[in-house]
Amino acid sequence: MNETAKYETKNQPVSLTQDFASVLQIIEQNRAQAVQVINHASVLTAWQVGAFVSDRIKNAAWGSKVVQQLAEYIHTQNPTLKGWSKVTIYRMVKFFETYSSMQFVERASNLKLLPKTESGEIVSPVVRQIVSMPLTQIGHNAIVSTPLTQISQFLLRTTWSNHQAILHKCETVDQQIFYILYAEHEHLKYEELERAIKSDAYSRVLSDKKLQSAMLKETYPQAEVLLKDKAILEFLGLPQRYKETKLRKEIVSHMKEFILEMGKDFLFVDQEHTLEVGGQNFRCDLLFYHRALQCLVAIELKTTAFDPRDLGQLEFYLEALDQTEKRSNENPSIGILMCKDANPEVVRYALNRSISPTMVSKYEEQLKVGSVLQRSLEEFVGFIGEK
């Protein structure tokens, strides 16, 4: 019995408990909004301070030692302000100069990521109040131009700490834009984003998804982005040789990391999930529910290369799930065959005859650098609904 049920039966009637739950929901919603406001203020502060200091340095108004003097001045005038070192200030300068560069602004504009307003102003009154007044006082024309004001709002999609990971690890403008959007889409924290960058989510998400059946693409067009055709499982610490049972047990033991790798919309349901058909029991390795796609997802694990016969087994599980467990408000179940290796030509032949929403996903025990990017960033932006 959960805590809410205990409370209902021992302390208060159900009606009061529901009222209390409503109050708790109000508190949690406002706390989430407060956190967002703080995150926005941090990003906008970094943008404005970076713009101010960058302007002074570029115009030779400040020498090489002035930033250190500024850090000391801030500490002296307000000792309660923590973390305002010379390094932090220079990070803000890099933050502004990178994202205000003509290359970044033009790319974001071409991708139609900048806010569309008739007047060119920031849409949110709160953001407008924070952004516009200090920038107009800087006296540098490029800083107060409309595209840069709009860029500052685009940067609010993720946190200041996440921007540090992006700026430190990403070399190209496309990578920077991708990880800003990806961090927002997956609700990634700093450590999670660092791992996504290290495991090259950029190439894996934007890779050409040739390992999906026609039925999967037709039924779930958004699966191109939401489902990966390659997983990096270095967190499992697998030995050199292992069986499928070992792979499954390690995934279950590291479920938090596995869901982060697969996508945060995955909800774990069961392992070795029993499906009864014709009086016989069959077991699916892993069963998940996908919140965005609103369907069950069966994952079969193979420690060998892809074998077309394994696809038939997976399709059988999907039929059993749809007939015996899928609810009326849910979509058709999806099957993912996770193999250690897969010959794309063999997979293509097998999937061409598949009438189920299935896909093949390769996994690697360690990250191998050098993957080829095939799908464009424009398509990714379109898939996640950016207009």
Beta strands, then each sheet from edge to edge (+ up, - down):
strand 1: 230-232
strand 2: 266-277
strand 3: 280-290
strand 4: 295-301
strand 5: 334-339
strand 6: 358-364
sheet 1: 1+ 6+ 5+ 4+ 3- 2+
end
